[in-house]
Amino acid sequence: MSDLLTVTRFGFVNCHLVVEPDGLTLVDTMLPRSAGQILAAARRAGGEITRIVLTHAHGDHIGSLDALHAALPQAEVIISARDARLLRGDRSLDPGEPGTGVGRGSFPGARTEPTRTVLAGERIGSLEVFAAPGHTPGQIALLDTRDRTLICGDAFSTLGGVATSARGSWHFPFPAYASWHRPTALESARALLALEPSRLAPGHGRVLEAPAAAMAAAIARGA
């Protein structure tokens, strides 16, 4: 089977299960009340979720974290060091960060505390961590080193057409609307394109094979 299984809620919010030798890595937890759907998908994949990785702290990505942690207390919970503060409800900016706030998206926080925070360059199983700020100050993307699948959070979306979170598609403008700093989001999109991913697995929309041309066009529209 593929090393990636995508689970979708309401047709527009995704999480991803990555198959590893020691179990499943869950990337994002979708909206509240998604835990049952995610656990059922893990059972169908024939594995146990051993790690929960959050690309960023918006509510449609952490919504079922507490419920999943209750069901899977042994699983690691991993987020960037920067967005761990947003997970705790701290919406303050660091010195030197642009803007007047962390964006218009939902930051409900969570009772669950991360067991590990990560920085760019670290590894989570087969996944290499890359900084992808802009949508939030501490968003991360994850590159599967086995096949170069890029799990990009909201740095790109493919719902209604491929778009960056610097400038959303007309059909699905919400990632751009919720972004903290659009110039930074555009810089991150360029950096992710430079990784030459074989597949793009976004938080919203279908997984896209051979995505380079579409990513480049989305960046050009956002410039």
Disulfide bonds with the S-S distance in Angstrom:
none
